[in-house]
Amino acid sequence: MLFNSFEFVVFFAIVVLLYFALPFRYRWLHLLISSYLFYMCWRWEYIFLIIGQTVVNYYCGRQIAKAPPGPGRKGWLAISLVWSLGLLFFYKYYDFARRTIEDAGSAMGIDPALPMMDVILPVGISFYTFQALSYTIDIYRGDVEEECHFGRFALFVAFFPQLVAGPIERASNLLVQFRRENQLDLDRLASGLKLMLWGLFKKVVIADRLAIFVNQVYGDPSAYSGSTLLLATYFFAFQIYCDFSGYSDIAIGAARVLGYDLMQNFRLPYLARSFAGFWRRWHISLSTWFRDYLYVPLGGNRVGIHRWVFNIILVFTVSGLWHGAAWTFVFWGLLHGGFYLAERLIAPHGAKLVHTLRLPGGPVKLFRILLTFHLVLLAWVFFRAQSMEDAVLIVHRILTDLTGPLYTGPPQVTTGLGIMFILFLLGI
């Protein structure tokens, strides 16, 4: 069931009406059943994956909370990590790992002959896996108290507004909200519905229109000039922003209607003046998850320079893999890691130069915004391309064939509308 479907409108209206009609003690059950039904509209059998993640992480959380400091607590945390990440690896990364091993074996004259697993990637598995894991890790760290009510914890893992596309919530924010009773608030209702409509507009009107041109050009990049590929790349940058942030807006708005506050997931990322700023604005729930549960445990910036560089590259590489099981996503993550490190190296010298030359602040800020955006744009080529070969071809043609013929259709009116909606979005 998609947010931009009539079925969801009917589903959501029924959920909201029943939610406020029911006594508080039954609301968690109503939302849990509704969330499971929402997910089962895609493939009913994969609901058992969510239930499995819920049961294991709930039990591990209880055991971690009861165990004294020492190997016992670490053991239960290890079970949670192995189980959760193991399921994620099997369903999302097994075939990618198999192909990579077989390709490496072929290059060395070896035939590993690993078994093929014809499985369909479960919708939202990366999101609800990370959400469930954050709970057990937080319990281990002592950042949150254990949730004894299994039903409320199950709802935390499967809450339908953010189940399949985030934001990735923390127990310290969302789980505690399920314990308090919400009254019907007309101001929250209006605010939530407005945000849902704005997200729907970004998704359906802007992102889906831009996708028509992007899909055609990126589907066969060898057939188009550099100028056309550049236009398609600009379109994709705004397509993915409107698509992803639109879904986040709908999720946040739907939760707000029900009386719950989800974290902000996007904050004008293309107006960032640095890569550090971009990742504080883009997919905030994911970037903070990697910061808190991977970067900081690795030592963060409290280590030597070489280890710090390794930490940065590892985090960005894992971030790329999280988005998709392909080398294009890995390279996208590596590019962002490289840009981030280069920025940290160059930024002090740039600031000194600006101070020495007494350059005006406004143009400097605009230059930094445009530079950051276009480097992000370069990385988007690898994110969207169907293969590394296509990505290299696209970048090469953009750099060498900008004077080639510009393809603008068909239909040209859709491309024109796409440009108009981008300008409208920037105006808003």
C-alpha positions as CSV (number, residue, x, y, z in Angstrom):
1,M,0.0,0.0,0.0
2,L,1.6,3.3,-1.1
3,F,1.1,6.6,0.5
4,N,0.1,8.1,-2.8
5,S,-2.8,5.7,-3.4
6,F,-6.6,5.9,-2.8
7,E,-6.3,2.7,-0.7
8,F,-4.1,4.5,1.8
9,V,-6.5,7.5,2.1
10,V,-9.3,5.1,3.0
11,F,-7.1,3.1,5.3
12,F,-5.7,6.1,7.1
13,A,-9.2,7.7,7.6
14,I,-10.5,4.4,9.2
15,V,-7.4,4.1,11.4
16,V,-7.8,7.7,12.7
17,L,-11.5,7.4,13.3
18,L,-11.2,4.2,15.2
19,Y,-8.1,5.4,17.1
20,F,-9.9,8.3,18.7
21,A,-13.1,6.3,19.2
22,L,-11.3,3.6,21.2
23,P,-10.4,3.8,24.9
24,F,-6.7,4.5,25.5
25,R,-5.9,0.9,26.7
26,Y,-6.9,-0.6,23.3
27,R,-5.2,2.0,21.1
28,W,-1.8,0.3,21.0
29,L,-3.5,-2.9,19.8
30,H,-5.5,-1.0,17.1
31,L,-2.3,0.7,15.8
32,L,-0.3,-2.6,15.9
33,I,-3.0,-4.5,13.9
34,S,-3.3,-1.6,11.5
35,S,0.5,-1.5,11.0
36,Y,0.7,-5.2,10.3
37,L,-2.2,-5.0,7.8
38,F,-0.5,-2.0,6.2
39,Y,2.7,-4.1,5.7
40,M,0.9,-7.2,4.7
41,C,-0.7,-5.4,1.7
42,W,2.7,-5.8,0.0
43,R,3.5,-9.4,0.8
44,W,1.7,-11.0,3.8
45,E,4.3,-13.7,4.5
46,Y,7.1,-11.1,5.2
47,I,5.2,-9.9,8.2
48,F,7.0,-12.8,10.0
49,L,10.3,-11.0,9.5
50,I,9.0,-8.0,11.4
51,I,7.6,-10.3,14.1
52,G,10.9,-12.1,14.3
53,Q,12.9,-8.9,14.7
54,T,10.4,-7.8,17.3
55,V,10.5,-10.9,19.4
56,V,14.3,-11.3,19.4
57,N,15.1,-7.7,20.1
58,Y,12.5,-7.5,22.8
59,Y,13.8,-10.5,24.6
60,C,17.4,-9.5,24.2
61,G,16.5,-6.0,25.6
62,R,14.9,-7.6,28.6
63,Q,17.9,-9.8,29.2
64,I,20.4,-7.0,28.8
65,A,18.4,-4.9,31.3
66,K,18.5,-7.7,33.9
67,A,22.1,-8.9,33.4
68,P,24.9,-7.4,35.4
69,P,27.8,-5.6,33.6
70,G,30.0,-8.1,31.9
71,P,30.1,-10.9,29.3
72,G,26.4,-11.7,29.8
73,R,25.1,-8.3,28.7
74,K,27.6,-8.3,25.8
75,G,26.4,-11.8,24.8
76,W,22.7,-10.8,24.6
77,L,23.7,-7.7,22.6
78,A,25.7,-9.9,20.2
79,I,22.7,-12.1,19.7
80,S,20.6,-9.1,18.8
81,L,23.2,-7.8,16.4
82,V,23.9,-11.1,14.7
83,W,20.2,-12.0,14.3
84,S,19.1,-8.5,13.0
85,L,22.0,-7.9,10.7
86,G,22.1,-11.5,9.6
87,L,18.5,-11.3,8.3
88,L,19.3,-7.9,6.7
89,F,22.4,-9.4,5.0
90,F,20.5,-12.5,3.7
91,Y,17.6,-10.7,2.2
92,K,19.4,-7.6,0.9
93,Y,23.1,-8.4,0.4
94,Y,23.5,-12.2,-0.2
95,D,23.2,-12.1,-3.9
96,F,25.5,-9.0,-4.1
97,A,28.1,-10.8,-2.0
98,R,27.7,-14.0,-4.1
99,R,28.2,-12.2,-7.4
100,T,31.2,-10.3,-6.0
101,I,32.9,-13.5,-4.7
102,E,32.2,-15.3,-8.0
103,D,33.6,-12.5,-10.1
104,A,36.7,-12.4,-7.9
105,G,37.0,-16.2,-8.1
106,S,36.7,-16.1,-11.9
107,A,39.4,-13.5,-12.1
108,M,41.7,-15.9,-10.2
109,G,40.6,-19.0,-12.1
110,I,38.4,-20.3,-9.2
111,D,34.8,-21.3,-9.4
112,P,33.2,-20.8,-5.9
113,A,29.8,-21.9,-7.2
114,L,27.8,-20.4,-4.4
115,P,24.1,-21.2,-4.3
116,M,21.6,-18.7,-5.7
117,M,18.9,-17.4,-3.4
118,D,15.9,-16.1,-5.4
119,V,14.4,-13.9,-2.7
120,I,12.5,-10.7,-3.0
121,L,13.8,-7.8,-1.0
122,P,11.3,-7.1,1.8
123,V,10.0,-3.5,1.8
124,G,11.4,-1.4,4.6
125,I,13.7,-4.1,6.1
126,S,16.6,-1.6,6.4
127,F,14.4,0.8,8.3
128,Y,12.7,-1.5,10.8
129,T,16.0,-3.5,11.4
130,F,17.9,-0.3,12.3
131,Q,15.0,0.9,14.5
132,A,14.8,-2.4,16.4
133,L,18.6,-2.5,16.8
134,S,18.8,1.0,18.2
135,Y,16.5,-0.1,21.1
136,T,18.8,-3.0,22.2
137,I,21.9,-0.9,21.8
138,D,20.4,1.9,23.9
139,I,19.3,-0.5,26.6
140,Y,22.9,-1.8,26.7
141,R,24.3,1.7,27.0
142,G,21.7,2.6,29.6
143,D,20.3,5.4,27.5
144,V,16.7,4.2,27.8
145,E,14.7,2.0,30.1
146,E,13.5,-1.4,29.0
147,E,9.9,-1.6,27.6
148,C,8.2,-4.4,29.5
149,H,5.0,-4.1,27.4
150,F,5.6,-6.4,24.4
151,G,2.7,-4.9,22.4
152,R,4.0,-1.3,22.7
153,F,7.5,-2.5,21.7
154,A,6.0,-4.3,18.7
155,L,4.2,-1.1,17.7
156,F,7.5,0.8,18.0
157,V,9.1,-1.5,15.5
158,A,6.2,-1.6,13.1
159,F,4.5,1.8,13.4
160,F,3.0,2.1,9.9
161,P,3.6,5.8,9.1
162,Q,7.4,5.3,9.2
163,L,7.6,1.6,8.7
164,V,8.8,1.4,5.1
165,A,10.6,4.7,4.5
166,G,11.5,6.2,7.8
167,P,12.3,8.4,9.6
168,I,14.3,5.8,11.7
169,E,13.0,6.6,15.2
170,R,14.6,6.1,18.6
171,A,13.0,4.5,21.6
172,S,13.8,7.6,23.6
173,N,11.5,9.6,21.3
174,L,8.7,7.4,19.9
175,L,8.4,4.5,22.4
176,V,7.8,6.8,25.3
177,Q,5.0,8.6,23.4
178,F,3.0,5.3,23.1
179,R,2.7,5.4,26.9
180,R,0.7,8.6,27.1
181,E,-2.9,9.2,26.1
182,N,-3.6,11.5,23.2
183,Q,-6.7,13.6,22.8
184,L,-8.1,14.7,19.5
185,D,-6.4,18.1,18.8
186,L,-7.9,19.9,15.8
187,D,-4.8,22.1,15.5
188,R,-2.5,19.0,15.3
189,L,-5.0,17.4,12.9
190,A,-4.9,20.4,10.5
191,S,-1.2,20.7,10.8
192,G,-0.6,17.0,10.1
193,L,-3.0,16.9,7.1
194,K,-1.3,20.0,5.6
195,L,2.1,18.4,5.9
196,M,0.7,15.2,4.4
197,L,-0.6,17.2,1.4
198,W,2.7,19.0,1.0
199,G,4.5,15.7,1.0
200,L,2.0,14.2,-1.5
201,F,2.5,17.2,-3.7
202,K,6.3,16.8,-3.7
203,K,6.0,13.1,-4.4
204,V,3.3,13.0,-7.0
205,V,3.4,16.3,-8.7
206,I,7.2,17.0,-8.7
207,A,9.1,13.7,-8.2
208,D,6.9,11.6,-10.5
209,R,7.0,14.2,-13.3
210,L,10.8,14.5,-13.1
211,A,11.1,10.7,-13.1
212,I,9.7,10.4,-16.6
213,F,12.6,12.3,-18.1
214,V,15.2,10.8,-15.7
215,N,14.2,7.2,-16.3
216,Q,14.3,7.6,-20.1
217,V,17.7,9.2,-20.3
218,Y,19.4,7.1,-17.6
219,G,17.9,4.0,-19.1
220,D,20.1,4.4,-22.2
221,P,22.8,7.1,-21.4
222,S,24.8,6.2,-24.5
223,A,22.0,7.6,-26.7
224,Y,22.1,11.1,-25.3
225,S,24.5,14.1,-25.3
226,G,26.3,15.5,-22.3
227,S,23.8,18.4,-22.0
228,T,20.9,16.1,-21.9
229,L,22.6,13.9,-19.3
230,L,23.4,17.0,-17.2
231,L,19.7,18.1,-17.3
232,A,18.6,14.6,-16.3
233,T,21.1,14.6,-13.4
234,Y,19.7,18.0,-12.2
235,F,16.2,16.5,-12.5
236,F,17.2,13.4,-10.5
237,A,18.7,15.5,-7.7
238,F,15.3,17.1,-7.2
239,Q,13.4,13.9,-7.9
240,I,15.1,11.9,-5.2
241,Y,14.8,14.8,-2.7
242,C,11.0,15.3,-3.4
243,D,10.4,11.6,-3.5
244,F,12.2,10.8,-0.2
245,S,11.4,14.0,1.7
246,G,7.8,13.8,0.4
247,Y,7.4,10.3,1.9
248,S,9.0,11.6,5.2
249,D,6.5,14.5,5.3
250,I,3.6,12.2,4.8
251,A,4.9,9.9,7.6
252,I,5.5,12.8,10.0
253,G,2.1,14.3,9.1
254,A,0.2,11.1,9.6
255,A,1.9,10.5,13.0
256,R,1.0,14.1,14.0
257,V,-2.6,13.5,13.2
258,L,-2.6,10.6,15.6
259,G,-0.8,12.7,18.2
260,Y,2.8,11.5,17.8
261,D,5.9,13.5,16.9
262,L,8.4,11.9,14.6
263,M,11.8,13.5,14.1
264,Q,12.6,15.8,11.2
265,N,14.3,14.0,8.4
266,F,15.2,16.7,5.8
267,R,16.1,20.3,6.4
268,L,16.8,22.1,3.1
269,P,19.8,19.9,2.3
270,Y,20.7,21.6,-1.0
271,L,21.2,24.9,0.8
272,A,24.0,23.4,2.8
273,R,27.3,25.3,2.6
274,S,29.5,22.2,3.4
275,F,29.4,18.4,3.2
276,A,29.2,18.2,7.0
277,G,26.2,20.6,6.7
278,F,24.6,18.5,4.0
279,W,24.7,15.3,6.1
280,R,23.2,17.3,9.0
281,R,20.3,18.1,6.7
282,W,19.8,15.0,4.5
283,H,18.1,11.9,5.8
284,I,18.9,13.1,9.3
285,S,17.5,10.0,11.0
286,L,20.0,7.8,9.1
287,S,23.0,10.0,9.4
288,T,22.5,10.4,13.1
289,W,22.0,6.6,13.4
290,F,25.4,5.9,11.8
291,R,27.0,8.6,13.9
292,D,25.7,7.3,17.2
293,Y,25.9,3.5,16.5
294,L,28.9,3.2,14.2
295,Y,31.1,6.3,14.1
296,V,31.1,7.0,17.8
297,P,31.7,3.3,18.9
298,L,34.6,3.2,16.4
299,G,36.2,6.1,18.3
300,G,34.8,9.0,16.3
301,N,37.3,11.8,16.2
302,R,38.9,10.9,19.5
303,V,41.5,8.8,17.8
304,G,44.6,9.3,15.7
305,I,44.4,10.9,12.3
306,H,44.8,7.6,10.3
307,R,42.1,5.8,12.4
308,W,39.8,8.8,12.0
309,V,40.2,8.8,8.2
310,F,39.4,5.0,8.3
311,N,36.3,5.7,10.5
312,I,35.0,8.3,8.1
313,I,35.5,6.1,5.0
314,L,34.0,3.1,6.7
315,V,30.9,5.0,7.8
316,F,30.3,6.5,4.3
317,T,30.9,3.1,2.6
318,V,28.4,1.4,4.9
319,S,26.0,4.2,4.2
320,G,26.3,3.6,0.5
321,L,25.7,-0.1,1.0
322,W,22.7,0.6,3.2
323,H,21.1,2.4,0.3
324,G,21.5,-0.5,-2.2
325,A,23.4,-3.7,-2.9
326,A,25.5,-2.6,-5.8
327,W,29.0,-1.1,-6.4
328,T,27.4,2.1,-7.7
329,F,26.1,2.7,-4.2
330,V,29.4,1.8,-2.6
331,F,31.2,4.3,-4.8
332,W,28.6,6.9,-4.1
333,G,29.4,6.5,-0.4
334,L,33.1,6.6,-1.0
335,L,32.7,9.8,-3.0
336,H,30.9,11.5,-0.1
337,G,33.6,10.3,2.3
338,G,36.3,11.6,0.0
339,F,34.5,15.0,-0.4
340,Y,34.1,15.2,3.4
341,L,37.8,14.5,4.1
342,A,38.9,16.9,1.4
343,E,36.6,19.6,2.8
344,R,38.1,19.1,6.3
345,L,41.6,19.5,4.9
346,I,40.9,22.5,2.7
347,A,38.4,24.5,4.8
348,P,40.9,26.2,7.2
349,H,42.9,27.4,4.2
350,G,39.8,28.6,2.5
351,A,38.7,30.5,5.5
352,K,42.1,32.2,5.8
353,L,42.0,33.2,2.2
354,V,38.5,34.7,2.5
355,H,39.7,36.7,5.5
356,T,42.9,37.8,3.8
357,L,41.2,39.0,0.7
358,R,38.3,40.4,2.7
359,L,35.7,38.8,0.4
360,P,32.1,39.7,1.0
361,G,30.1,37.1,3.0
362,G,27.1,36.8,0.7
363,P,28.9,35.8,-2.5
364,V,31.2,33.4,-0.5
365,K,28.1,31.7,1.0
366,L,26.5,31.4,-2.4
367,F,29.7,29.9,-3.9
368,R,29.9,27.4,-1.1
369,I,26.3,26.4,-1.6
370,L,26.7,25.9,-5.3
371,L,30.0,24.0,-4.9
372,T,28.5,21.7,-2.3
373,F,25.4,21.1,-4.4
374,H,27.3,20.3,-7.6
375,L,29.6,17.9,-5.9
376,V,26.5,16.2,-4.4
377,L,25.2,16.2,-8.0
378,L,28.3,14.4,-9.3
379,A,27.8,11.7,-6.6
380,W,24.1,11.3,-7.6
381,V,25.3,10.1,-11.0
382,F,26.7,7.0,-9.4
383,F,23.7,6.6,-7.2
384,R,21.2,6.6,-10.1
385,A,23.3,4.9,-12.9
386,Q,22.5,1.3,-13.6
387,S,26.2,0.3,-13.6
388,M,29.6,1.7,-13.0
389,E,30.2,1.7,-16.7
390,D,27.1,3.8,-17.3
391,A,28.1,6.2,-14.5
392,V,31.6,6.7,-16.0
393,L,30.0,7.3,-19.5
394,I,27.6,9.8,-18.1
395,V,30.3,11.8,-16.3
396,H,32.6,11.7,-19.3
397,R,29.9,13.0,-21.6
398,I,28.9,15.8,-19.2
399,L,32.5,16.9,-19.1
400,T,33.2,16.6,-22.8
401,D,29.9,17.0,-24.7
402,L,27.9,19.8,-23.2
403,T,27.5,21.4,-26.6
404,G,25.7,18.4,-28.0
405,P,21.9,18.5,-28.9
406,L,19.7,18.9,-25.9
407,Y,16.8,16.4,-25.8
408,T,13.7,17.8,-24.0
409,G,11.0,15.2,-24.6
410,P,8.8,13.5,-25.3
411,P,6.6,15.0,-24.1
412,Q,8.3,18.4,-23.9
413,V,5.5,19.8,-21.8
414,T,6.5,17.3,-19.0
415,T,10.1,18.5,-19.1
416,G,8.9,22.1,-19.0
417,L,6.7,21.4,-16.1
418,G,9.6,19.7,-14.3
419,I,11.7,22.8,-14.6
420,M,8.8,25.0,-13.5
421,F,8.2,22.8,-10.4
422,I,11.9,22.9,-9.5
423,L,11.8,26.7,-9.6
424,F,8.5,26.6,-7.6
425,L,10.1,24.4,-5.0
426,L,13.1,26.7,-4.6
427,G,10.7,29.6,-4.2
428,I,8.8,27.8,-1.5
